[in-house]
Amino acid sequence: MALGSLGSIGIASSVLTTETLNKLKEAEEGNIIKPYTTKMEKNTAKQTAITELNTKLLSFQTAVSSLGDATAFAKRTVNASVTGDSAAASLSASSGVSTQSLSVKVDQIAQKDVFQSKGITADTDRVLQSGQNATSFTIVQGNSKYTIRVDANTTYADLAEKINSATSGNVQAKLVKTGEANTPYRLTLSSKETGTDNAIKLVDGDGTLDKAGNFNSTQASADLLANLGWELDKTTTNGKEGYAIKDPNGKYHIKKAQNAEFTLDGVKMIRQSNEVKDIGAGLTLTLKKAGEINFDIKQDTEALTTAMEELVEKYNDLMTQLETATKYDTETGVAGELQGLSVVTSIRSNIVNSLFQSQAVEGTELDENGNSKATTVMMSMQDFGLTLSESGTLSFDKSAFDEKVAEDIDLAEKFFAGTSGFEELEVTGSATQAKFNADIDFTGKEFKITFNDKTYDLSKKADGTAFKITGANEQERVQSLIDHINSFGIEDLKVSVQELTIGNANGQAVKGYAIKFKSDNGSDFELTGDKDVLEQMGLEATKVTPQIEQGTGVFADLKSVLEGVTSTKSASKGSLTLYSEQLTAENKAMQESKEKSQASIDARYETMAEQWIQYDRIISKLQSQGQYITQMINAQNSNSQ
C-alpha cells in the first residue's frame, strides 16, 4: 500500500499523520536500505574503472605478446637492387624464410596467346556470309577441345558469347571497338592464362577424328574461319593437335603464348606463369620484364622497432589509467575508484620488475684466435634503449635499439622471446617389424619422403630405374637402403640405422635394425608409400611438424605476469578478473538483501498505516462522544440558569 494514498490519517489526531509515517519510513530506509545502495554504487563504479583498466592492460598485453614470441623475429624484408618500373622482377618473402641473397636474370616473361580477326563493320553483323551454310569450328587448348556452332543467325556478338561459354572462360573472346574507318570492330581471342600449355590452336571442323586420329575438316568451317581472317596453316602440326594460322606478319596472331624463362643464381628455369611460387618455401617471384636484378632477404628489424614503439605507447597509456584509478588528492580528499586496492596497486611494480629484470642469455663471443665460443651474457631492456623516468614514463631510444639488435639478432631473440629454435625432429622405425632377410624390389611401388617442401621419390634411383635393396645379409641390405636415401643429398636430414637386440618368434635374441630420420631445421617431414613395402623396412606412413621451442625471455615472462592479472580462463583466472567477479557477486547478494529489507519495511509500514487508520477512527469517535457530552453539559447549565 502506498502511504501517500492514505490522506485521511491524522484528521482526528493531528499526530498520527501520513507525513509522520513517511518520515519514520524514510529514516528507517536511510539506516537500512541506503547503505546497500551506496555500497552497490561504489562497487559498480569500481567495476567500470576495472573495465577501463583492463582494456589498457589487454592493449599492453598485445604489444608484449608481439615481442614475446618467435613471430616478431620471423618477419622478413626484401631489398631489391632495382625498384619501380625498371625492375625486371619483384620478390616477396613470408615470415620465417631463411635470410639469403638471390640473383635473377629474366630472359623472357610468360605471355598469353592472343588473336584478332579482320575488321568488322558492326557487332550485329552476321558471321556467315550470304550463301554459306551453318557449320562448326573447334578451339584446341592443351588436352581440351571446344566446338562452337555457327548458323545463319549468329552475329559477331553472339559468337563471342558462344566461345566464352564453350570454353568456360579459358579462352576469352571480346568484341573490341578499334575505331578503324568502315570496320571499327574486331573479335579478339585470348588465353586466360599464360604459357605454352595454354596456346590456342584452331580446327576447321567439329572436333571429330578420322580413323588415323586426325581432326576432320570441312570447307564450310574453313570458309567461316577465313571470314575472320584466320586461314589455317596445316603444315604446323600433324593434324591431331589443331593448327596455327598463316600470318607471317603477325597481323592476326598478335601475341604468341610463351613460357617465362629466367635464371636463378645461375640455374636456368622455365615456368608457365610469371608468378613463380616454387623456388623456395615462402618465396614468390613475380617476373615483369627482361633484365637482371638481385634480392637480399633480411630480418625485418623495422617491424621490431615499430613493435617497441607501440609497447612504449601502450605502457604509458596503461600507467596513466592506473594513476587516475588509484590517486588520492590530499587537498580535496577525492580518491580514485581503485585507490588502496592491492590487487591494482601491485600491477605497476610487477610490470616494472618484470620488464627491467636482468637475464642471463646463452650467446657466443670471439676468443683471442677469432674463433666463436659459447658464453653467457647478462642483458636488460636498458641495453635495448628502454628507460624509465622518475615520473614513471617509459621512453625508447631507437638508435640504441637498432645498434644493439644489429650486434646479434639471434641473441636479441633469445632475450626477448626465449626462442631457442625448433624441437628436434626424430622418426624411428620399428626394429621388431622390419624384415631385411630378403631383397626388396620397389618396381611399381611407392616410397617417398617430403622434406624442406621438396618430394623425393625413393622408389627410383638417380637414373630413373627402379631401386632394389640388395645385400648378402640383413646388415648389408639395411646399409644399402641408408646409402640410397643419402644419395639424394636431402639437406639437413640425417638418416641412419640403429642396431638393437630383439627377440625373434622363437624367443631367441637376434639383431634388429631400426631406420632413424633426424633434423633440427624445423621443416615438416612426411613419409609415404605402399603399406607392405614400408612395413618390410619397419616404417609406416607418417607426417611430423616440428614445434617451436620456447625458452624464458623477458617478454615471455612479462606476458605471464599480465595473464596473471587479466586471464579469463576458468582454470587460471587473473587477479583482476577474480576481483571483478567478486564485486559482481557482492552486488548480486546486496541487491537480494536490499529487496528483502525493502519488502519487510514496506510490509511493516503498510501494517502501521492500517493500525493508525484504526487509531484515528477511535480517536475521531471519542472526539465525537466528547463533543456530545460537552453539548449536554452546556445545555444542562443553560437550563439551570
C-alpha positions, -999 to +999 in steps of 0.1 A: +000+000+000+014+034-009+015+055+022+009+087+002-026+075-006-037+074+030-045+111+031-072+106+059-046+096+085-043+121+113-075+141+106-087+133+141-054+131+160-033+156+141-004+134+152-007+101+135-004+117+100+009+103+067+037+128+068+048+114+102+046+078+089+066+087+058+093+104+078+096+074+101+098+051+070+124+073+053+145+073+084+145+035+086+153+032+049+182+056+054+196+033+081+189+000+064+184+005+026+208+034+018+240+015+029+232-012+004+226+014-024+258+033-015+279+001-014+265-012-047+271+022-064+307+021-052+311-015-065+296-005-099+320+024-101+349+001-093+338-023-120+336+005-145+372+015-135+383-021-137+368-024-172+387+007-184+419-005-167+415-040-182+412-025-217+445-008-213+461-039-198+449-060-228+463-035-252+496-035-235+495-073-233+490-075-271+521-053-276+540-075-252+529-107-269+541-094-303+576-093-289+573-124-267+571-150-294+591-160-325+568-142-350+583-108-341+617-120-353+604-141-382+593-112-403+613-105-434+621-076-457+633-078-492+658-053-506+660-052-544+689-038-565+664-022-589+630-008-580+600+007-597+592+003-634+628-006-642+627-037-621+628-070-640+611-088-612+598-085-576+601-109-547+580-114-516+592-134-486+569-148-459+578-148-422+603-174-412+620-176-446+658-180-443+678-148-448+695-151-481+705-134-513+691-143-548+703-133-582+677-133-610+681-128-648+649-127-668+653-137-704+616-135-713+583-133-694+554-156-699+526-143-721+491-152-732+481-163-767+462-135-785+444-135-818+424-108-836+400-110-865+397-089-896+379-056-892+341-059-886+315-033-897+292-039-867+289-062-838+254-071-850+266-083-884+262-120-893+293-141-891+284-162-921+282-145-955+253-150-979+252-185-992+274-200-965+260-230-946+258-234-909+290-251-896+312-256-866+348-249-858+369-261-829+394-244-805+421-267-791+439-258-759+462-284-744+442-315-739+409-297-741+389-290-773+359-267-776+335-269-805+315-238-815+284-240-837+276-210-860+244-207-881+229-180-903+216-160-873+249-159-854+262-124-850+298-115-840+285-105-806+268-139-804+300-157-814+320-140-786+294-153-761+294-188-775+332-190-773+333-178-737+305-202-727+320-232-745+355-227-731+343-217-696+364-186-699+397-205-706+396-187-739+383-152-736+365-137-766+358-100-769+344-076-795+368-046-793+359-012-808+391-001-826+376+029-843+391+020-877+373+036-906+345+015-921+354-016-899+355-002-864+353-036-846+375-067-842+369-100-825+398-110-802+407-144-786+430-145-756+440-174-734+430-169-698+465-180-685+500-175-698+524-202-711+526-226-740+503-251-722+475-225-729+483-219-765+453-216-788+450-238-819+421-240-844+404-268-863+382-263-894+357-289-882+335-301-854+364-317-834+357-353-845+386-375-855+391-397-886+404-433-884+440-421-883+432-399-853+434-366-872+408-339-869+381-340-896+379-308-917+351-292-938+353-265-964+323-247-947+343-244-915+374-233-933+354-206-950+340-195-917+375-191-902+386-173-934+358-147-928+376-139-896+410-137-913+422-170-899+435-192-927+448-224-911+484-234-917+481-272-918+519-276-920+523-266-884+511-299-867+503-335-875+466-329-877+460-342-842+466-311-822+449-283-841+466-257-863+482-223-862+472-197-888+490-183-918+502-150-905+538-141-915+535-105-905+517-111-871+486-092-883+461-116-868+482-137-843+492-106-824+508-122-794+521-158-792+519-179-760+553-183-744+568-195-711+588-175-687+625-181-690+649-170-663+679-180-643+680-181-605+715-180-591+727-192-625+703-221-628+681-220-659+644-222-652+612-223-673+577-217-659+542-213-675+534-183-653+552-150-644+543-157-607+567-183-595+560-199-561+581-230-562+616-216-559+616-220-521+591-222-492+576-188-485+590-171-516+571-157-545+590-143-575+570-122-599+586-117-634+579-083-650+603-078-679+637-089-694+666-078-673+687-086-642+680-080-605+694-090-572+674-096-540+686-095-504+662-111-479+669-098-444+654-098-409+628-070-407+642-050-378+619-021-387+590-043-377+607-048-343+612-011-339+576-004-346+566-031-321+589-015-294+574+019-301+539+005-297+549-012-265+561+021-250+529+039-261+506+012-246+527+011-214+524+048-208+486+047-216+483+019-190+502+039-164+481+070-170+450+049-164+464+033-133+473+068-119+438+080-125+422+049-109+444+049-078+453+085-070+443+103-038+440+141-036+451+152-001+436+187-005+401+177-017+401+142-002+389+128-035+402+093-042+403+072-074+378+043-076+405+017-071+426+036-046+441+014-019+433-019-036+465-041-035+452-062-065+455-030-085+484-011-069+507-041-073+503-041-111+527-013-117+556-027-096+551-062-111+553-049-146+583-027-140+602-055-121+595-080-149+603-056-177+636-044-164+649-076-149+684-087-160+686-121-176+714-144-185+713-153-222+734-180-239+753-164-267+787-165-284+819-144-285+852-145-303+882-158-284+918-144-289+922-165-320+890-152-336+871-184-331+835-183-318+828-198-284+798-201-262+794-176-234+767-163-210+757-126-215+737-106-189+712-083-206+683-060-197+659-038-216+680-008-209+706-023-233+679-020-260+670+017-254+642+014-228+644+038-199+620+047-171+618+083-159+614+094-123+577+102-131+572+067-143+571+074-180+587+048-204+608+061-232+625+044-262+658+052-279+655+039-315+692+043-324+703+024-293+678-003-301+689-006-337+726-007-327+720-034-301+699-056-324+725-053-352+751-067-329+735-101-327+698-106-338+698-142-325+709-131-290+682-104-290+656-130-300+666-153-271+665-123-246+631-111-259+612-143-266+634-170-252+630-189-285+657-215-290+646-228-323+626-258-334+623-290-315+643-318-329+625-340-354+631-377-349+613-405-366+624-440-357+612-472-374+604-505-357+632-530-354+609-558-345+587-551-375+615-547-401+623-577-423+656-573-442+660-611-446+655-608-484+660-582-511+632-557-516+623-546-551+605-512-555+593-518-591+558-504-593+559-495-556+556-461-539+582-448-514+586-411-509+600-385-485+588-349-484+612-326-466+620-289-470+590-286-493+605-310-518+594-345-525+620-373-532+609-405-550+629-431-532+614-459-552+638-450-580+675-444-584+690-413-598+689-426-633+651-432-630+653-470-628+635-489-600+655-492-568+661-525-552+675-532-517+702-559-521+729-574-499+744-607-487+728-603-453+704-581-433+731-556-423+742-551-459+706-547-471+699-521-444+731-502-453+720-504-490+688-486-480+706-459-460+732-453-488+703-450-513+684-424-493+716-404-486+724-404-523+696-379-528+715-353-507+685-343-487+698-312-469+696-311-431+680-346-429+702-372-412+694-408-420+710-436-400+704-471-387+702-482-351+712-517-343+692-533-315+690-567-298+654-581-302+637-614-296+626-634-326+595-657-329+613-684-310+623-662-282+659-660-292+679-628-290+688-616-325+699-583-341+673-559-353+676-527-373+656-495-370+658-467-395+661-432-380+654-398-395+666-367-376+666-330-383+666-297-363+659-272-391+621-270-384+609-284-417+579-307-420+587-343-426+564-367-444+570-404-452+546-420-477+544-453-496+528-486-501+520-501-467+535-535-473+568-520-485+570-496-456+563-524-431+592-545-446+615-516-437+599-512-402+583-479-413+548-465-416+533-435-433+537-405-411+539-367-411+556-347-384+555-309-380+582-297-355+571-271-330+590-240-319+607-245-286+601-215-263+626-205-236+620-179-210+625-144-225+618-111-208+586-106-228+575-142-223+579-136-186+560-103-187+532-119-207+528-145-179+527-116-154+499-099-173+480-131-178+481-135-141+461-103-139+438-104-170+432-141-177+396-151-180+403-188-184+383-208-159+413-228-148+436-198-143+416-166-138+437-135-133+436-115-101+417-086-117+391-109-132+386-126-098+382-092-081+356-081-107+337-113-103+338-108-065+322-073-069+295-088-092+288-115-066+287-089-038+263-066-058+240-096-065+239-106-028+234-070-017+206-065-042+188-095-029+192-084+007+182-049-002+150-061-019+142-083+011+148-055+036+127-031+014+099-056+012+100-060+050+099-023+056+071-018+031+050-045+048+056-032+083+047+004+074+016-008+055+005-026+086+013+005+107-007+027+083-037+004+087-033+005+125-030+043+125-062+045+105-080+024+131-065+045+159-076+077+141-111+063+138-112+055+175-099+090+184-124+105+160-152+085+176-141+095+211-139+131+200-174+129+187-186+114+220-167+141+240-183+168+219-218+153+225-212+151+263-199+187+263-230+198+244-252+180+270-234+197+299-236+231+283-273+225+276-279+215+313-261+245+325-282+267+303-314+252+317-303+257+353-299+294+348 
